[in-house]
Amino acid sequence: MNYTTQMDAASKGIVTPQMQDVLNDEHISEQELLKLMSEGKIVIPANKNHKNLRGIGIGQGLKTKVNVNLGVSKDCFNLDMEMKKVRTALKLKTDAIMDLSTFGDTQSFRKLIVKESPVMLGTVPIYDTVREYINKPIKDISVDEWFGITERHILDGIDFLTIHAGLTKVVIERVKKNMRLTHVVSRGGSILMEWMEENEAENPFYEHFERLLDLCEKYDVTLSLGDGLRPGCLKDSTDAPQIQELIMLGELTKQAWKRKVQIMIEGPGHVPLNEIISNMQLQKKLCHGAPFYVLGPLVTDIAPGYDHITAAIGGALAAAHGADFLCYVTPAEHLRLPDLDDMKEGVIATRIAAHAADIARGLPGAMDWDNAMSKARHDLDWKAQIDLAIDPEKAKAYRESAAPLDEEVCSMCGEFCAIKRSNRVLDK
């Protein structure tokens, strides 16, 4: 039986190889997976040109997934370092990688990542379009040029594309009538807004959305509908422009589903802790249960250098109440391009948030890992504790940096170790 996309296959009751990967990795039945995929509530980004891809599902009833952003800029152009980040991210068990490069030979780098990465890959073609036509004013970039670079990314094997199709003329009017403290902080959103205002024209990806769907349907590419008006500070959170764009994204979601094109919705960046749950509920309601992909959200604006922590706090709460996919944030957020150490800190913090959320949701099997760690602690089995750690290298380094005289305990409690003492009393 033939099918065009993963969603189309699910609608026809076909289990694709990528779906089988998901079934092998998750606690979900084949029947439930097919049902939720056919409804658009689970996606498996899987470009037909990404040949070594391992299927990873995002959405309802599945483990919370984690994405790593990387890529070069004009000020930090080191492709070898970015490839090292790719390999490190895979070692750290990321579920997805987004290449946000804005300088140099982006296509060669992109093709190399596609060749090496078994996890799903995403890009933002708008960035690459501006890079490609760097000597041309943004207003002079044609509709065909916007779509030409988008198609190039698809042909190269990218599995999901961030496209800010919901940033319409109506939505921009909301921005003008509801001025923000930080205006528009999305790079893609600000680029498109400039193009639209300079040309007095509609968003080309909104106006020609069916053209975009043609490409996605042909190569089974998932659209990650970008939030061009995500709040860039707590004060701007959950305002009229953000919600207006979300309404537009919900309408585009239904349009894409008619073509069996998979959709994710991108969500807010800076949100006070008390507004996170309502943001998740709004997205799921307005976008009909489509998977939700959030950046953080960051729960305070005052922690440059520690934003991986502010994002992990928000991410854990968001994922416990509806977010399906967390984009990592590093300590370098708002300050510079992250280095290798920043990337590692960001991945680990975000994976902790995702795992904590899975436990809170009562996801089957989520707490097995924690129970195994607790058993190793009860047994004073330090090797097992290190092996089970989310970052074994760091755990081992801490243990060895202050080795106790008694190898059964740690250097903090020593002979006062509560576990050793209670084991002696209770395990008789």
C-alpha positions in Angstrom: 0.0 0.0 0.0 1.4 3.4 -0.9 1.5 6.4 1.3 2.8 10.0 1.0 3.7 11.0 4.6 3.9 9.3 8.0 0.5 10.8 8.8 -0.9 9.4 5.6 0.5 6.0 6.4 -1.0 6.1 9.9 -4.4 7.0 8.4 -4.2 3.9 6.2 -3.1 1.6 9.1 0.4 1.2 7.7 3.3 0.8 10.2 6.3 2.4 8.7 9.9 1.5 9.7 10.1 4.8 11.5 6.9 4.0 13.4 8.5 0.6 14.4 11.5 2.5 15.8 9.1 4.5 18.0 7.2 1.3 19.1 10.5 -0.2 20.1 11.5 2.8 22.1 8.2 3.8 23.8 5.5 2.4 26.0 2.7 2.8 23.4 0.7 0.2 21.5 0.6 0.0 17.7 -3.1 0.8 17.7 -2.7 3.9 19.8 0.3 5.2 17.9 -1.5 4.9 14.6 -4.6 6.6 16.0 -2.7 9.6 17.5 -0.6 10.0 14.4 -3.6 10.0 12.1 -5.1 12.7 14.4 -1.9 14.8 14.2 -1.2 14.4 17.9 2.0 12.5 17.3 4.6 13.3 14.6 7.6 11.4 13.4 9.8 13.9 11.4 11.3 11.8 8.6 12.4 13.3 5.4 12.6 10.7 2.6 16.1 11.9 1.8 17.5 11.4 5.3 18.6 7.8 4.7 20.1 6.8 8.0 17.3 8.2 10.2 16.1 6.5 13.3 12.4 7.3 13.8 11.7 9.4 16.9 8.2 10.3 17.9 7.0 13.6 19.4 3.6 14.1 21.0 0.9 12.7 23.2 1.8 9.7 25.4 5.5 9.7 24.4 8.6 10.6 26.3 9.4 14.3 26.2 12.0 15.0 23.6 15.0 17.3 23.6 16.5 19.4 20.8 20.0 20.9 20.5 20.6 24.1 18.5 24.0 24.6 16.8 25.6 26.2 13.8 28.1 28.9 12.7 27.8 32.6 12.6 30.0 35.3 11.0 31.7 36.0 14.3 32.1 32.4 15.3 32.9 30.4 12.2 34.4 27.0 13.0 32.8 24.1 11.2 35.1 21.5 12.8 33.8 22.7 16.2 30.2 22.6 15.1 30.7 19.0 13.9 32.3 18.2 17.3 29.1 19.6 18.8 27.0 17.3 16.6 28.9 14.2 17.7 28.8 15.3 21.4 25.1 16.0 21.2 24.5 12.5 19.9 26.7 11.1 22.6 24.6 13.0 25.2 21.5 11.4 23.7 19.8 14.3 22.2 16.6 13.5 20.2 17.0 16.2 17.6 19.5 18.7 16.2 18.7 22.1 14.6 21.3 23.7 12.4 20.9 27.5 12.6 24.0 28.5 10.6 24.0 32.0 9.1 27.4 32.2 7.4 29.6 30.4 5.0 28.9 27.2 3.0 25.8 26.2 4.9 24.7 23.6 2.4 27.9 21.5 2.7 27.7 21.6 6.5 24.0 20.7 6.3 24.7 17.7 4.1 27.4 16.5 6.4 25.1 16.6 9.4 22.4 14.7 7.4 25.0 12.1 6.5 26.2 11.6 10.1 23.1 12.1 12.2 20.6 9.3 12.9 18.4 11.7 14.8 15.9 14.1 13.2 17.3 17.4 11.9 15.7 20.8 11.7 16.6 24.2 10.1 15.1 27.7 9.7 15.4 28.3 5.9 14.7 32.0 6.3 18.1 32.5 7.9 19.8 30.8 5.0 17.8 32.8 2.5 19.1 36.1 3.9 22.6 34.6 4.0 22.3 33.5 0.3 21.2 37.0 -0.8 23.4 38.9 1.6 24.0 41.7 -0.9 20.3 42.2 -1.6 18.0 44.3 0.7 15.6 42.0 2.4 12.6 43.7 0.8 14.0 42.7 -2.7 14.1 39.0 -1.9 11.4 37.4 -4.1 8.8 34.9 -3.2 10.5 32.3 -5.4 13.8 33.0 -3.6 12.2 32.4 -0.2 10.8 29.1 -1.5 13.9 28.1 -3.5 16.1 28.0 -0.4 13.3 26.2 1.5 13.2 23.5 -1.2 17.0 23.2 -1.0 16.8 22.4 2.7 14.2 19.8 2.0 16.2 18.2 -0.9 19.2 18.0 1.4 17.3 15.8 3.8 16.1 18.1 6.6 13.3 16.5 8.6 11.5 19.5 10.1 11.5 23.1 9.1 10.7 26.1 11.3 8.5 28.4 9.1 6.9 31.5 10.6 3.8 31.2 8.5 1.4 32.6 11.2 3.0 36.0 11.2 0.4 37.7 9.1 -0.5 41.3 8.4 -3.4 41.0 10.9 -0.9 39.7 13.5 1.5 42.6 12.9 -1.3 45.0 13.5 -1.7 43.5 16.9 2.0 44.2 17.6 1.5 47.9 16.6 -1.6 48.3 18.8 0.0 46.4 21.7 3.6 47.6 21.9 6.0 45.4 23.7 9.0 45.9 25.9 11.2 43.8 23.7 9.3 44.0 20.4 10.1 40.9 18.2 12.9 38.7 19.4 12.5 35.9 16.9 15.1 36.3 14.1 12.9 34.7 11.5 9.9 36.7 12.7 11.8 40.0 12.6 13.1 39.2 9.1 9.6 38.4 7.7 8.1 41.4 9.4 10.6 43.7 7.8 10.0 42.1 4.4 6.2 42.5 4.8 6.3 46.1 6.0 8.8 47.2 3.3 6.7 45.6 0.5 3.3 46.2 2.1 2.6 42.6 1.4 1.3 39.5 3.1 3.7 36.9 4.6 4.7 34.8 1.5 4.6 31.5 3.5 1.0 32.3 4.7 -0.2 33.5 1.3 1.4 30.6 -0.5 1.0 28.0 2.2 -0.3 25.4 -0.2 2.9 25.7 -2.2 4.8 24.9 1.0 2.5 21.9 1.7 3.3 20.6 -1.8 7.0 20.4 -0.9 6.4 18.9 2.5 4.0 16.3 1.3 6.3 15.2 -1.5 9.3 14.6 0.8 7.4 13.9 4.0 8.8 16.9 5.8 7.3 18.1 9.1 6.5 21.7 9.5 7.4 23.3 12.8 5.2 26.4 12.7 7.3 29.1 14.2 6.2 31.6 16.9 7.6 34.8 15.4 6.0 36.7 18.2 7.1 34.6 21.1 7.6 36.8 24.2 11.2 37.8 24.7 10.7 38.9 28.3 8.3 38.2 31.1 6.4 41.4 30.6 5.4 40.5 27.1 4.2 37.0 28.0 0.7 35.8 26.9 -0.1 39.1 25.3 -2.5 39.8 22.3 0.2 39.5 19.6 1.3 36.1 20.9 -2.3 34.7 21.1 -3.3 36.2 17.8 -0.4 34.4 16.1 -1.3 31.2 17.9 -4.9 31.4 16.5 -3.4 31.7 13.0 -1.1 28.7 13.6 -4.2 26.7 14.7 -5.9 27.5 11.4 -2.8 26.5 9.4 -2.5 23.3 11.3 -6.0 22.2 10.1 -5.0 23.2 6.5 -1.9 21.0 6.7 -3.7 18.1 8.1 -6.0 18.0 5.1 -2.9 17.3 3.1 -1.6 14.7 5.7 1.4 17.0 6.4 2.7 16.6 9.9 2.7 19.7 12.1 4.4 20.9 15.3 3.7 24.2 17.0 6.5 26.3 18.5 5.8 28.0 21.8 6.9 30.8 24.0 10.3 31.7 25.2 9.9 33.9 28.4 7.0 33.1 30.6 6.4 33.7 34.3 6.0 30.4 36.3 2.4 31.1 37.1 1.5 31.5 33.3 3.1 28.3 32.0 0.2 25.9 32.5 -2.3 28.3 30.9 0.0 28.7 28.0 0.2 25.0 27.5 -3.6 24.7 27.7 -4.1 27.5 25.2 -1.8 25.9 22.7 -3.4 22.5 22.9 -6.8 24.0 22.6 -6.2 26.5 19.8 -3.9 24.2 17.8 -6.1 21.1 18.2 -3.7 18.9 20.1 -0.7 19.2 17.8 2.7 18.6 19.4 4.1 21.6 21.2 7.8 22.6 20.9 9.0 25.2 23.5 12.2 27.2 24.0 12.5 26.9 27.7 10.3 28.7 28.7 12.6 30.9 30.8 10.9 31.8 34.0 13.0 34.9 34.8 14.9 37.5 32.8 17.7 38.2 35.3 20.0 35.2 35.0 22.5 35.6 32.0 25.0 32.8 32.4 22.5 30.6 34.1 19.7 30.5 31.6 20.0 26.8 31.3 18.6 26.6 34.8 15.8 29.2 34.3 14.8 27.2 31.1 15.0 23.8 32.8 12.6 25.1 35.6 10.1 26.3 33.0 10.6 23.3 30.7 9.9 20.8 33.4 6.6 22.5 34.3 5.7 23.0 30.6 6.3 19.4 29.7 4.4 18.2 32.7 1.4 20.1 31.4 1.4 19.5 27.7 4.7 20.5 26.0 6.1 17.5 24.0 9.5 18.8 22.8 12.0 21.0 24.7 14.6 23.1 22.9 17.7 23.3 25.0 19.0 26.6 26.4 22.6 27.0 27.3 24.4 29.2 29.9 25.5 31.3 26.9 21.9 32.3 26.0 21.6 36.0 25.4 25.4 36.4 25.6 27.3 34.5 22.8 27.4 31.5 20.6 27.6 28.5 23.0 30.9 26.5 23.1 31.2 22.8 23.7 30.9 23.0 27.5 27.9 25.3 27.2 26.2 22.9 24.9 26.8 20.0 27.3 25.4 22.0 30.3 22.3 22.8 28.2 21.7 19.3 27.0 21.9 17.8 30.5 19.8 20.5 32.1 17.1 20.0 29.5 17.2 16.2 29.6 16.7 16.5 33.4 13.7 18.7 32.9 12.2 16.4 30.3 12.7 13.3 32.5 11.2 15.1 35.6 8.2 16.0 33.5 7.7 12.4 32.3 7.7 11.2 35.9 5.2 13.9 36.8 2.9 12.8 33.9 3.0 9.2 35.2 4.5 8.0 31.9 4.8 4.2 32.0 8.4 3.2 32.8 9.6 6.7 33.4 10.6 6.1 37.0 12.4 2.8 36.4 15.7 4.7 35.9 15.2 6.5 39.2 14.3 3.3 41.1 17.5 1.6 39.7 19.6 4.6 41.0 17.9 4.4 44.4 18.6 0.7 44.6 22.3 1.3 43.8 22.3 4.0 46.6 20.8 1.5 49.0 23.4 -1.0 48.1 26.2 1.6 48.4 27.1 0.4 44.9 29.1 3.4 43.6 30.0 1.9 40.2 26.3 1.4 39.5 25.4 4.9 40.7 27.9 6.4 38.3 26.9 4.2 35.4 23.2 5.2 36.0 23.9 8.9 36.2 22.6 11.2 33.4 26.2 12.4 33.2 28.5 9.6 34.3 31.7 11.5 33.5 30.8 14.3 35.9 29.6 11.9 38.6 32.8 9.9 38.4 34.9 13.1 38.5 33.2 14.4 41.6 33.5 11.0 43.4 37.2 10.7 42.6 38.0 14.3 43.5 37.4 13.6 47.2 37.8 9.9 47.7 36.7 8.8 51.3 38.8 6.5 53.5 35.9 4.1 53.7 35.1 3.2 50.0 31.5 2.2 51.0 30.6 5.8 51.8 31.2 9.3 50.5 33.4 12.1 51.9 30.5 14.2 53.0 29.0 11.8 55.7 31.8 9.3 56.1 31.2 7.2 59.2 27.9 9.1 59.8 26.4 7.6 56.5 22.7 7.2 57.1 22.2 4.6 54.5 25.0 2.4 55.8 23.7 2.7 59.4 20.1 2.1 58.5 21.0 -0.9 56.3 22.7 -2.4 59.3 19.6 -1.9 61.5 16.9 -2.8 59.0 18.3 -5.3 56.5 18.6 -8.2 58.8 
